């Protein structure tokens, strides 16, 4: 067995992957083996769900598995019970041969049990949401939900997934340390799990955040502190051995070492994060990077989770500020397999989540009250008119600017053909100065924050360009990816304020940052610095620039002179905002096509336009086609028509009048 100094070599690095389409929950089918698990004897911060005798599904489950599981307060009990029952049945069927080998990379029914509880029995609302406000206050080994962006992919680690204890097979799956005393030597199986360092999605707006159900923070804190004191008392009474809930002795090597001072429960993530290396390189320009979580995903094929994906993980939460660093004991089998990543992310500072169920999140998943009706064109047209009217008021009754802003908010990257990106529509409002930006710009950004899941406002000053860390980079000494401002989830919105630019000189870092932004604007790619080489990472970010004249730093697809005639003083209601969010998410997800006859007519129109105006190029005509497709989608239509093309030509005519 390799010594502790060799642990880093056991981790298989996984290259960063590009974000893809949302995937369904990835749990395998439920095992048909009947299960039983007694309720836990320790207190849970959240009440156990009451059996509903009138529910047919509940009665079927009662008959199959016996008493109701406390899947929130004791998820590991359910995992162990399902495993031991299934392994015992497999042993009987195999006639004594190794029955556990078939479980490698597979589920034996535990994950499907949780999936059924969460999504078929409405158990999701009973699961607390792990965030910075309750970090360290939820009891360890409870079931939690965590939503975050995959900031770094830490490869895979191997662990002893199953071992034989006498005649009984036991599992260490979904845990950091073995809950049992492991014989040495013993029959065992090495299994694999994937490690992801996750952070709150950069720029995530407040309306997307979920509040945690259950009792308040004080009650959670009191419950946790009481249990830690009781456990310390038991540790003192029992000497060197601990007894687990089901009566098995635990080795002190796998037990939590509690400090001698009074139990202390931290009040926020700021306190527990002290001493953790900052993965933002200490750059204050990068928001939301103080709270993070190390997520361990099981039974997952490669490339299903990608860098910068925003994912909801549901699993077993482990975190203890009192947990001491494990001792370097050569007889400790499990500690030999602990990854070197724990040096950078110690378990006493960064919580772990052993994932049972996960899914990639789309904008629709953040909408709390989506309409129950189908998105028919008639409904979408009504919401479109409502949103367009509000945008017009916010922009000082500038109808042309409002039309272009709506198209910008509905744009998304639909395809890549070599270096050509199809579907993007960056926007540059000119005619702004510092005074107008403080009025209209602030109102506009405030509205964007209320409409899209992720948004950030970036002050384009000389100081910012010279000091901000925009580029993510790999720290080869620690093996970690240090984030940058431009490491963003798909669908983010950035608003650049160029009215802050003054005469000055750019340093080499300022020039590099300028090139990064220009590359993002033109190709929807971000260069990641891996020290010895650069890697282009594809992204999909909406880019809006407010400037006095046409921006030379950020060459936008669409330049519109801003002409307000009044000062906005209107605020939207919560119901209106909900409908607009649903509208934007729905339209952006609609497929788009063009009938061959319509496409031929539009192609003839393009040829005629180029004949009349020799200054027209392929890029401008491509933008016209993109705008026409977005206009068609904005009305809920999935097919482009000649009418939509004529609307684009009228918008272009009005826009060019302002440019003269």
NUTORTOR-589260 format. One record per residue (C-alpha): residue number from 1; residue in one letter; x, y, z. Coordinates in nm, 3 decimals. Layout:
BEGIN
NUM;a;X;Y;Z
...
//
This chain:
BEGIN
1;x;0.000;0.000;0.000
2;x;0.136;0.336;-0.094
3;x;0.242;0.567;0.182
4;x;0.079;0.895;0.254
5;x;0.337;1.086;0.056
6;x;0.229;0.901;-0.259
7;x;-0.140;0.984;-0.236
8;x;-0.133;1.254;-0.496
9;x;-0.033;0.996;-0.758
10;x;-0.355;0.802;-0.705
11;x;-0.565;1.080;-0.855
12;x;-0.637;1.062;-1.227
13;x;-0.657;1.412;-1.370
14;x;-0.954;1.488;-1.590
15;x;-0.915;1.758;-1.858
16;x;-1.163;2.047;-1.844
17;x;-1.474;1.986;-2.053
18;x;-1.699;2.232;-2.226
19;x;-2.049;2.285;-2.093
20;x;-2.326;2.100;-2.268
21;x;-2.701;2.055;-2.263
22;x;-2.888;1.990;-1.938
23;x;-2.907;1.624;-1.844
24;x;-3.178;1.440;-1.649
25;x;-3.115;1.294;-1.306
26;x;-2.860;1.019;-1.344
27;x;-2.978;0.748;-1.108
28;x;-2.999;0.385;-1.227
29;x;-3.309;0.166;-1.185
30;x;-3.429;0.062;-0.840
31;x;-3.332;-0.281;-0.713
32;x;-3.621;-0.511;-0.644
33;x;-3.470;-0.641;-0.319
34;x;-3.689;-0.547;-0.017
35;x;-3.522;-0.310;0.228
36;x;-3.562;-0.210;0.591
37;x;-3.395;0.060;0.793
38;x;-3.479;0.163;1.152
39;x;-3.520;0.534;1.228
40;x;-3.209;0.706;1.373
41;x;-3.179;0.752;1.748
42;x;-3.010;1.093;1.722
43;x;-3.203;1.416;1.670
44;x;-3.234;1.563;1.323
45;x;-3.266;1.937;1.255
46;x;-3.562;1.859;1.034
47;x;-3.867;1.644;1.118
48;x;-3.908;1.306;0.956
49;x;-4.178;1.287;0.690
50;x;-4.508;1.144;0.815
51;x;-4.643;0.839;0.631
52;x;-4.947;0.919;0.423
53;x;-5.169;0.612;0.438
54;x;-5.406;0.747;0.179
55;x;-5.133;0.767;-0.084
56;x;-5.115;0.458;-0.307
57;x;-4.743;0.508;-0.372
58;x;-4.673;0.533;0.002
59;x;-4.870;0.218;0.080
60;x;-4.677;0.029;-0.189
61;x;-4.348;0.148;-0.043
62;x;-4.460;0.062;0.312
63;x;-4.531;-0.292;0.200
64;x;-4.196;-0.321;0.017
65;x;-3.947;-0.175;0.266
66;x;-4.121;-0.172;0.601
67;x;-4.116;0.138;0.828
68;x;-4.068;0.482;0.673
69;x;-3.701;0.576;0.624
70;x;-3.572;0.901;0.768
71;x;-3.394;0.972;0.441
72;x;-3.318;1.332;0.541
73;x;-3.185;1.272;0.892
74;x;-3.014;0.936;0.835
75;x;-2.936;0.885;0.465
76;x;-2.632;0.666;0.537
77;x;-2.851;0.426;0.731
78;x;-3.062;0.376;0.420
79;x;-2.750;0.334;0.205
80;x;-2.599;0.070;0.433
81;x;-2.927;-0.116;0.477
82;x;-2.991;-0.137;0.105
83;x;-2.635;-0.254;0.041
84;x;-2.625;-0.522;0.311
85;x;-2.964;-0.659;0.211
86;x;-2.873;-0.665;-0.159
87;x;-2.526;-0.812;-0.094
88;x;-2.671;-1.084;0.129
89;x;-2.925;-1.178;-0.137
90;x;-2.653;-1.180;-0.406
91;x;-2.432;-1.402;-0.186
92;x;-2.710;-1.654;-0.147
93;x;-2.776;-1.658;-0.521
94;x;-2.407;-1.688;-0.615
95;x;-2.343;-1.980;-0.383
96;x;-2.071;-1.806;-0.184
97;x;-1.869;-1.644;-0.463
98;x;-1.785;-1.273;-0.456
99;x;-2.122;-1.094;-0.496
100;x;-1.995;-0.736;-0.467
101;x;-1.788;-0.718;-0.786
102;x;-2.107;-0.652;-0.984
103;x;-2.171;-0.332;-0.782
104;x;-1.860;-0.153;-0.911
105;x;-1.973;0.166;-1.087
106;x;-2.340;0.075;-1.033
107;x;-2.620;0.147;-0.793
108;x;-2.779;-0.130;-0.589
109;x;-3.107;0.059;-0.540
110;x;-3.005;0.329;-0.289
111;x;-3.001;0.620;-0.535
112;x;-3.336;0.522;-0.685
113;x;-3.481;0.507;-0.334
114;x;-3.377;0.870;-0.280
115;x;-3.496;0.972;-0.624
116;x;-3.838;0.825;-0.553
117;x;-3.854;1.008;-0.219
118;x;-3.743;1.340;-0.368
119;x;-3.946;1.359;-0.687
120;x;-4.236;1.116;-0.658
121;x;-4.322;1.169;-0.293
122;x;-4.253;1.547;-0.280
123;x;-3.959;1.503;-0.046
124;x;-3.744;1.767;-0.217
125;x;-3.894;2.050;-0.010
126;x;-3.797;1.868;0.311
127;x;-3.427;1.872;0.221
128;x;-3.231;2.174;0.354
129;x;-3.042;2.392;0.107
130;x;-2.672;2.421;0.192
131;x;-2.544;2.776;0.151
132;x;-2.316;3.026;0.320
133;x;-2.581;3.122;0.578
134;x;-2.608;2.776;0.737
135;x;-2.264;2.629;0.675
136;x;-2.165;2.445;0.993
137;x;-2.516;2.468;1.137
138;x;-2.674;2.171;0.961
139;x;-2.591;1.839;1.124
140;x;-2.325;1.632;0.944
141;x;-2.445;1.318;0.765
142;x;-2.780;1.478;0.685
143;x;-2.922;1.494;0.334
144;x;-2.877;1.839;0.177
145;x;-2.920;2.020;-0.152
146;x;-2.638;2.229;-0.294
147;x;-2.645;2.444;-0.607
148;x;-2.313;2.559;-0.745
149;x;-2.088;2.601;-1.046
150;x;-1.815;2.350;-1.118
151;x;-1.512;2.574;-1.071
152;x;-1.248;2.302;-1.091
153;x;-1.242;1.936;-1.192
154;x;-1.011;1.745;-0.960
155;x;-1.009;1.414;-1.142
156;x;-1.092;1.085;-0.973
157;x;-0.995;0.921;-0.647
158;x;-1.006;0.557;-0.543
159;x;-1.150;0.439;-0.214
160;x;-1.236;0.109;-0.049
161;x;-1.598;0.087;-0.161
162;x;-1.679;-0.252;-0.008
163;x;-1.508;-0.491;0.231
164;x;-1.591;-0.816;0.404
165;x;-1.643;-0.803;0.781
166;x;-1.654;-1.166;0.886
167;x;-1.928;-1.315;0.671
168;x;-2.094;-0.978;0.602
169;x;-2.013;-0.740;0.317
170;x;-2.017;-0.371;0.414
171;x;-1.980;-0.049;0.215
172;x;-1.798;0.282;0.260
173;x;-1.981;0.446;-0.029
174;x;-2.101;0.806;0.025
175;x;-1.870;0.855;0.325
176;x;-1.528;1.009;0.391
177;x;-1.423;0.747;0.645
178;x;-1.532;0.394;0.717
179;x;-1.817;0.377;0.972
180;x;-1.693;0.032;1.075
181;x;-1.375;-0.116;1.210
182;x;-1.209;-0.264;0.900
183;x;-1.018;-0.591;0.944
184;x;-0.667;-0.584;0.803
185;x;-0.612;-0.768;0.580
186;x;-0.960;-0.831;0.444
187;x;-1.142;-0.894;0.118
188;x;-1.214;-0.553;-0.032
189;x;-1.292;-0.370;-0.356
190;x;-1.146;-0.042;-0.479
191;x;-1.408;0.183;-0.636
192;x;-1.379;0.520;-0.807
193;x;-1.546;0.858;-0.751
194;x;-1.511;1.196;-0.925
195;x;-1.413;1.512;-0.737
196;x;-1.546;1.858;-0.822
197;x;-1.470;2.186;-0.649
198;x;-1.792;2.390;-0.667
199;x;-1.862;2.753;-0.580
200;x;-2.173;2.972;-0.590
201;x;-2.231;3.067;-0.954
202;x;-2.056;3.402;-1.019
203;x;-2.304;3.684;-1.060
204;x;-2.600;3.473;-0.944
205;x;-2.888;3.709;-0.874
206;x;-3.084;3.703;-0.550
207;x;-3.417;3.599;-0.704
208;x;-3.267;3.261;-0.802
209;x;-3.159;3.172;-0.448
210;x;-3.364;2.922;-0.251
211;x;-3.421;2.947;0.121
212;x;-3.368;2.642;0.337
213;x;-3.679;2.472;0.480
214;x;-3.708;2.345;0.834
215;x;-3.634;2.511;1.171
216;x;-3.442;2.832;1.205
217;x;-3.065;2.865;1.236
218;x;-3.069;2.894;1.615
219;x;-3.248;2.562;1.655
220;x;-3.013;2.395;1.408
221;x;-2.713;2.539;1.596
222;x;-2.846;2.425;1.934
223;x;-2.916;2.072;1.807
224;x;-2.569;2.036;1.658
225;x;-2.389;2.175;1.963
226;x;-2.582;1.943;2.197
227;x;-2.496;1.634;1.992
228;x;-2.126;1.725;1.974
229;x;-2.113;1.759;2.354
230;x;-2.285;1.422;2.398
231;x;-2.046;1.258;2.151
232;x;-1.745;1.403;2.334
233;x;-1.880;1.265;2.661
234;x;-1.922;0.921;2.502
235;x;-1.569;0.941;2.362
236;x;-1.438;1.006;2.713
237;x;-1.638;0.720;2.864
238;x;-1.564;0.459;2.599
239;x;-1.190;0.503;2.581
240;x;-1.036;0.414;2.249
241;x;-1.340;0.263;2.076
242;x;-1.662;0.417;1.948
243;x;-1.984;0.232;1.888
244;x;-2.184;0.318;1.578
245;x;-2.561;0.346;1.567
246;x;-2.606;-0.015;1.463
247;x;-2.381;-0.152;1.736
248;x;-2.053;-0.194;1.547
249;x;-1.731;-0.077;1.704
250;x;-1.550;0.203;1.525
251;x;-1.176;0.245;1.514
252;x;-1.050;0.577;1.657
253;x;-0.868;0.624;1.326
254;x;-1.204;0.682;1.161
255;x;-1.363;0.880;1.442
256;x;-1.375;1.257;1.466
257;x;-1.123;1.405;1.705
258;x;-1.291;1.674;1.914
259;x;-1.097;1.955;2.070
260;x;-1.081;1.997;2.446
261;x;-1.232;2.343;2.451
262;x;-1.606;2.414;2.444
263;x;-1.807;2.319;2.140
264;x;-1.829;2.614;1.906
265;x;-2.063;2.639;1.609
266;x;-1.961;2.904;1.356
267;x;-2.215;3.169;1.266
268;x;-2.129;3.205;0.899
269;x;-1.908;3.085;0.618
270;x;-1.666;3.371;0.680
271;x;-1.549;3.216;1.006
272;x;-1.507;2.860;0.880
273;x;-1.343;2.974;0.556
274;x;-1.058;3.139;0.742
275;x;-0.734;2.973;0.645
276;x;-0.862;2.818;0.322
277;x;-0.652;2.912;0.016
278;x;-0.847;3.155;-0.202
279;x;-0.902;3.014;-0.549
280;x;-0.955;3.366;-0.684
281;x;-0.592;3.453;-0.623
282;x;-0.700;3.716;-0.371
283;x;-0.853;3.936;-0.643
284;x;-1.133;4.149;-0.496
285;x;-1.282;4.195;-0.844
286;x;-1.406;3.833;-0.840
287;x;-1.729;3.799;-0.638
288;x;-1.874;3.504;-0.454
289;x;-1.565;3.286;-0.410
290;x;-1.538;3.259;-0.027
291;x;-1.784;2.970;0.014
292;x;-1.717;2.644;-0.167
293;x;-1.795;2.275;-0.149
294;x;-1.604;1.962;-0.250
295;x;-1.855;1.737;-0.426
296;x;-1.789;1.366;-0.474
297;x;-1.993;1.204;-0.752
298;x;-2.031;0.829;-0.786
299;x;-2.108;0.595;-1.076
300;x;-2.079;0.873;-1.335
301;x;-1.952;0.822;-1.690
302;x;-1.675;1.059;-1.798
303;x;-1.769;1.399;-1.945
304;x;-2.123;1.410;-1.806
305;x;-2.026;1.698;-1.575
306;x;-1.826;1.977;-1.738
307;x;-1.633;2.279;-1.621
308;x;-1.858;2.580;-1.544
309;x;-2.178;2.373;-1.540
310;x;-2.428;2.491;-1.279
311;x;-2.559;2.183;-1.102
312;x;-2.788;2.092;-0.817
313;x;-2.631;1.815;-0.609
314;x;-2.835;1.624;-0.351
315;x;-2.638;1.405;-0.116
316;x;-2.481;1.338;0.222
317;x;-2.329;1.647;0.384
318;x;-2.012;1.614;0.592
319;x;-1.853;1.908;0.767
320;x;-1.711;1.956;1.114
321;x;-1.507;2.261;1.224
322;x;-1.383;2.049;1.517
323;x;-1.242;1.777;1.291
324;x;-0.868;1.743;1.334
325;x;-0.628;1.641;1.059
326;x;-0.600;1.258;1.046
327;x;-0.279;1.113;1.184
328;x;-0.025;0.955;0.954
329;x;-0.076;0.595;1.063
330;x;0.079;0.334;0.830
331;x;-0.190;0.080;0.927
332;x;-0.474;0.310;0.826
333;x;-0.600;0.170;0.495
334;x;-0.856;0.439;0.416
335;x;-0.617;0.725;0.499
336;x;-0.368;0.584;0.251
337;x;-0.622;0.655;-0.021
338;x;-0.712;1.010;0.086
339;x;-0.634;1.250;-0.196
340;x;-0.381;1.532;-0.176
341;x;-0.666;1.771;-0.259
342;x;-0.761;1.760;0.111
343;x;-0.444;1.954;0.184
344;x;-0.579;2.246;-0.017
345;x;-0.942;2.191;0.092
346;x;-0.929;2.056;0.449
347;x;-1.249;1.886;0.571
348;x;-1.257;2.113;0.877
349;x;-1.286;2.419;0.649
350;x;-1.455;2.307;0.327
351;x;-1.771;2.093;0.345
352;x;-1.798;1.767;0.152
353;x;-2.107;1.647;-0.028
354;x;-2.133;1.282;-0.131
355;x;-2.374;1.302;-0.421
356;x;-2.670;1.065;-0.453
357;x;-2.863;1.256;-0.721
358;x;-2.766;1.547;-0.946
359;x;-2.893;1.748;-1.240
360;x;-2.773;2.037;-1.454
361;x;-2.975;2.353;-1.404
362;x;-3.133;2.563;-1.677
363;x;-3.296;2.909;-1.637
364;x;-3.634;2.739;-1.606
365;x;-3.519;2.568;-1.287
366;x;-3.486;2.905;-1.109
367;x;-3.843;3.016;-1.180
368;x;-4.047;2.961;-0.866
369;x;-4.396;2.990;-1.017
370;x;-4.386;2.892;-1.385
371;x;-4.716;2.909;-1.575
372;x;-4.903;2.583;-1.601
373;x;-5.008;2.651;-1.959
374;x;-4.819;2.553;-2.272
375;x;-4.610;2.833;-2.430
376;x;-4.848;2.905;-2.718
377;x;-4.771;3.195;-2.956
378;x;-5.075;3.391;-2.835
379;x;-4.957;3.384;-2.471
380;x;-4.597;3.462;-2.565
381;x;-4.704;3.760;-2.779
382;x;-4.887;3.913;-2.484
383;x;-4.590;3.875;-2.251
384;x;-4.360;4.007;-2.525
385;x;-4.561;4.326;-2.555
386;x;-4.565;4.371;-2.177
387;x;-4.188;4.330;-2.149
388;x;-4.119;4.551;-2.451
389;x;-4.335;4.829;-2.304
390;x;-4.144;4.813;-1.976
391;x;-3.807;4.817;-2.152
392;x;-3.921;5.125;-2.345
393;x;-4.008;5.306;-2.020
394;x;-3.677;5.209;-1.856
395;x;-3.490;5.342;-2.162
396;x;-3.663;5.679;-2.150
397;x;-3.926;5.600;-2.418
398;x;-3.661;5.505;-2.675
399;x;-3.857;5.242;-2.867
400;x;-3.576;5.153;-3.107
401;x;-3.332;5.093;-2.818
402;x;-3.595;4.882;-2.642
403;x;-3.651;4.666;-2.952
404;x;-3.278;4.605;-2.988
405;x;-3.237;4.534;-2.616
406;x;-3.513;4.272;-2.630
407;x;-3.336;4.095;-2.918
408;x;-3.011;4.112;-2.723
409;x;-3.168;3.953;-2.412
410;x;-3.318;3.674;-2.625
411;x;-2.996;3.595;-2.810
412;x;-2.795;3.282;-2.741
413;x;-2.519;3.092;-2.910
414;x;-2.690;2.832;-3.129
415;x;-2.402;2.691;-3.330
416;x;-2.033;2.717;-3.413
417;x;-1.896;2.674;-3.764
418;x;-1.515;2.692;-3.745
419;x;-1.452;3.045;-3.610
420;x;-1.805;3.168;-3.687
421;x;-2.053;3.185;-3.399
422;x;-2.420;3.168;-3.492
423;x;-2.684;3.329;-3.270
424;x;-2.483;3.581;-3.070
425;x;-2.593;3.948;-3.063
426;x;-2.375;4.175;-2.853
427;x;-2.509;4.529;-2.814
428;x;-2.342;4.871;-2.780
429;x;-2.554;5.168;-2.667
430;x;-2.372;5.490;-2.757
431;x;-2.449;5.844;-2.641
432;x;-2.391;5.768;-2.272
433;x;-2.189;5.985;-2.036
434;x;-2.128;5.948;-1.664
435;x;-2.444;6.136;-1.572
436;x;-2.677;5.943;-1.803
437;x;-2.507;5.615;-1.711
438;x;-2.580;5.684;-1.343
439;x;-2.950;5.721;-1.428
440;x;-3.037;5.503;-1.725
441;x;-2.745;5.265;-1.688
442;x;-2.825;5.187;-1.324
443;x;-3.195;5.144;-1.400
444;x;-3.114;4.916;-1.691
445;x;-2.872;4.699;-1.498
446;x;-3.112;4.676;-1.205
447;x;-3.379;4.542;-1.442
448;x;-3.137;4.294;-1.602
449;x;-3.052;4.161;-1.254
450;x;-3.421;4.088;-1.199
451;x;-3.464;3.911;-1.534
452;x;-3.164;3.680;-1.586
453;x;-3.009;3.425;-1.346
454;x;-2.647;3.551;-1.372
455;x;-2.529;3.906;-1.440
456;x;-2.238;4.131;-1.356
457;x;-2.159;4.499;-1.415
458;x;-1.796;4.567;-1.507
459;x;-1.647;4.919;-1.478
460;x;-1.422;4.964;-1.782
461;x;-1.167;5.198;-1.629
462;x;-0.792;5.204;-1.685
463;x;-0.739;5.095;-1.324
464;x;-0.973;4.799;-1.365
465;x;-0.808;4.678;-1.685
466;x;-0.463;4.706;-1.528
467;x;-0.546;4.526;-1.203
468;x;-0.834;4.280;-1.255
469;x;-0.768;3.909;-1.306
470;x;-0.993;3.823;-1.597
471;x;-0.818;3.507;-1.712
472;x;-0.851;3.177;-1.524
473;x;-0.516;3.005;-1.478
474;x;-0.384;2.671;-1.359
475;x;-0.156;2.676;-1.054
476;x;0.068;2.378;-1.128
477;x;0.219;2.383;-0.778
478;x;-0.113;2.314;-0.609
479;x;-0.276;2.147;-0.911
480;x;-0.572;2.383;-0.877
481;x;-0.750;2.609;-1.124
482;x;-0.744;2.970;-1.002
483;x;-1.059;3.140;-1.120
484;x;-1.084;3.470;-1.308
485;x;-1.364;3.717;-1.375
486;x;-1.432;3.550;-1.711
487;x;-1.487;3.204;-1.565
488;x;-1.864;3.222;-1.597
489;x;-2.163;2.990;-1.621
490;x;-2.335;2.957;-1.956
491;x;-2.598;3.225;-2.018
492;x;-2.431;3.494;-1.806
493;x;-2.489;3.861;-1.886
494;x;-2.211;4.123;-1.864
495;x;-2.271;4.499;-1.874
496;x;-1.962;4.710;-1.947
497;x;-1.958;5.078;-1.849
498;x;-1.704;5.257;-2.069
499;x;-1.804;5.604;-1.948
500;x;-1.543;5.556;-1.673
501;x;-1.256;5.544;-1.923
502;x;-1.010;5.831;-1.899
503;x;-0.676;5.910;-2.056
504;x;-0.409;5.675;-1.926
505;x;-0.167;5.397;-2.010
506;x;-0.238;5.027;-2.011
507;x;0.016;4.796;-1.854
508;x;0.098;4.459;-2.006
509;x;-0.176;4.307;-1.792
510;x;-0.418;4.576;-1.913
511;x;-0.336;4.494;-2.276
512;x;-0.382;4.124;-2.206
513;x;-0.719;4.187;-2.042
514;x;-0.828;4.399;-2.338
515;x;-0.742;4.119;-2.580
516;x;-0.929;3.868;-2.363
517;x;-1.244;4.082;-2.375
518;x;-1.216;4.136;-2.749
519;x;-1.175;3.762;-2.805
520;x;-1.480;3.696;-2.588
521;x;-1.683;3.950;-2.785
522;x;-1.584;3.818;-3.128
523;x;-1.562;3.442;-3.076
524;x;-1.742;3.365;-2.748
525;x;-1.427;3.199;-2.615
526;x;-1.207;3.257;-2.311
527;x;-0.837;3.171;-2.300
528;x;-0.747;2.966;-1.992
529;x;-0.381;2.989;-1.895
530;x;-0.228;2.648;-1.820
531;x;0.121;2.802;-1.783
532;x;0.281;2.608;-2.067
533;x;-0.007;2.652;-2.309
534;x;-0.338;2.836;-2.355
535;x;-0.668;2.654;-2.391
536;x;-0.972;2.816;-2.557
537;x;-1.287;2.739;-2.358
538;x;-1.617;2.796;-2.539
539;x;-1.878;3.000;-2.356
540;x;-2.213;3.169;-2.414
541;x;-2.224;3.517;-2.259
542;x;-2.448;3.814;-2.344
543;x;-2.244;4.134;-2.369
544;x;-2.385;4.488;-2.337
545;x;-2.163;4.798;-2.360
546;x;-2.257;5.153;-2.255
547;x;-2.024;5.412;-2.407
548;x;-2.007;5.769;-2.532
549;x;-1.902;5.675;-2.884
550;x;-1.865;5.344;-3.063
551;x;-1.648;5.120;-2.847
552;x;-1.303;5.044;-2.985
553;x;-1.221;4.799;-2.707
554;x;-1.539;4.593;-2.736
555;x;-1.652;4.566;-3.101
556;x;-2.022;4.479;-3.066
557;x;-2.245;4.319;-3.329
558;x;-2.509;4.591;-3.298
559;x;-2.437;4.962;-3.233
560;x;-2.740;5.174;-3.140
561;x;-2.730;5.547;-3.053
562;x;-2.933;5.600;-2.736
563;x;-3.201;5.874;-2.758
564;x;-3.408;5.900;-2.434
565;x;-3.688;6.155;-2.400
566;x;-3.785;6.104;-2.034
567;x;-3.643;5.983;-1.704
568;x;-3.761;5.635;-1.589
569;x;-3.949;5.618;-1.258
570;x;-4.131;5.285;-1.291
571;x;-4.085;4.956;-1.109
572;x;-4.226;4.619;-1.213
573;x;-4.434;4.398;-0.987
574;x;-4.331;4.051;-0.879
575;x;-4.589;3.877;-1.100
576;x;-4.473;4.071;-1.404
577;x;-4.110;3.985;-1.334
578;x;-4.197;3.615;-1.299
579;x;-4.376;3.614;-1.633
580;x;-4.087;3.797;-1.806
581;x;-3.830;3.554;-1.664
582;x;-4.036;3.262;-1.785
583;x;-4.074;3.430;-2.125
584;x;-3.699;3.489;-2.167
585;x;-3.612;3.133;-2.059
586;x;-3.879;2.982;-2.286
587;x;-3.791;3.183;-2.597
588;x;-3.418;3.112;-2.560
589;x;-3.490;2.740;-2.548
590;x;-3.712;2.729;-2.856
591;x;-3.567;2.554;-3.164
592;x;-3.544;2.764;-3.480
593;x;-3.576;2.665;-3.846
594;x;-3.633;2.824;-4.187
595;x;-3.843;2.680;-4.465
596;x;-3.651;2.632;-4.795
597;x;-3.885;2.866;-4.983
598;x;-3.848;3.141;-4.721
599;x;-3.473;3.095;-4.710
600;x;-3.450;3.134;-5.087
601;x;-3.654;3.457;-5.074
602;x;-3.433;3.596;-4.797
603;x;-3.123;3.499;-4.992
604;x;-3.257;3.692;-5.295
605;x;-3.322;3.990;-5.064
606;x;-2.962;3.975;-4.942
607;x;-2.825;3.971;-5.297
608;x;-3.043;4.269;-5.384
609;x;-2.932;4.458;-5.072
610;x;-2.563;4.400;-5.150
611;x;-2.621;4.521;-5.505
612;x;-2.779;4.845;-5.376
613;x;-2.521;4.901;-5.099
614;x;-2.167;4.789;-5.176
615;x;-2.059;4.854;-4.816
616;x;-2.263;4.559;-4.688
617;x;-2.052;4.258;-4.596
618;x;-2.119;3.898;-4.506
619;x;-2.092;3.968;-4.131
620;x;-2.365;4.233;-4.144
621;x;-2.597;4.014;-4.350
622;x;-2.536;3.729;-4.108
623;x;-2.636;3.962;-3.824
624;x;-2.957;4.050;-4.008
625;x;-3.041;3.682;-4.036
626;x;-2.969;3.630;-3.666
627;x;-3.192;3.923;-3.572
628;x;-3.473;3.789;-3.796
629;x;-3.454;3.448;-3.629
630;x;-3.465;3.608;-3.283
631;x;-3.763;3.823;-3.382
632;x;-3.947;3.512;-3.502
633;x;-3.870;3.337;-3.173
634;x;-3.981;3.643;-2.973
635;x;-4.336;3.589;-3.105
636;x;-4.324;3.219;-3.018
637;x;-4.273;3.116;-3.380
638;x;-4.025;2.838;-3.454
639;x;-4.002;2.915;-3.824
640;x;-3.867;3.233;-3.984
641;x;-4.103;3.414;-4.222
642;x;-4.060;3.694;-4.473
643;x;-4.257;3.922;-4.238
644;x;-3.990;3.883;-3.970
645;x;-3.724;3.964;-4.229
646;x;-3.906;4.286;-4.320
647;x;-3.919;4.384;-3.952
648;x;-3.541;4.352;-3.932
649;x;-3.496;4.570;-4.240
650;x;-3.713;4.839;-4.079
651;x;-3.511;4.826;-3.757
652;x;-3.192;4.861;-3.959
653;x;-3.334;5.159;-4.148
654;x;-3.420;5.340;-3.824
655;x;-3.086;5.254;-3.667
656;x;-2.885;5.383;-3.963
657;x;-3.081;5.708;-3.959
658;x;-2.944;5.770;-3.609
659;x;-2.592;5.686;-3.716
660;x;-2.588;5.957;-3.985
//
